C-alpha cells in the first residue's frame, strides 16, 4: 500500500493534550478512551451513520486496542469523511473517502523528543509501505502536529512542547461500497503495522536511541 510523509506542519493550529473542546463545536470534547473504553463505540459521531459497513468495526477495533493496556501508544483525535468524487488523479477511481487518527506515545515526555517522533514516523512508513504492495486502492499519509502537553507545563520554557503523529487514511473505489471495503483494508494494514511498532517499543528500540 502507498505510504508517504507530509513535510508540511501546520504551526498555526497548536494543539494541547488533553484538549478541552473544539473551537467550532463546543459539544466535541476530549475523551480519554484509556479510562472509558466503552465510549469508543458511542462517542465517535462521524462513524455512527456508517456502522453497517465493515470498516467501522475495524476502526473501532484499532482505537480500542491502541488505548488498551496492551499498547504503549494512545489515540487523541479521530475523524471520518464519507465518499466524495475523487480529485486525486494518481488513483484512477471515481470515488474517495478518508479518515484521520492522531496518535502519541503513552509515555508523554517521549512526544517532546524529536528523535522519538522521527523514529515513530519512519517505522510506520516502512511497515505500511511494505504491506500489500499490490494494493493500490488505498494510501496513508503521515504528518506531525505541534502539541503542548499540559502535564509537562503550558509555557514554552517548561518542556511541554512536542508533537503528535497524524495518520490520514485514503481509500478509493468505483462506488461507495468499494470505497468503504477498501477503507477496511487500509485500516487492517494500519492496525497490523501499529501492532508491530508497539512490539518494537516494548523491546526497547526507542530507549536505545538515547544510549545507556
Helices and strands as residue ranges (DSSP letters): E 2-5, E 15-17, G 37-39, H 40-43, H 45-48, H 54-66, E 73-85, E 95-105, G 108-112, H 114-129, E 138-149, G 150-152, E 161-173, H 176-202, G 207-210
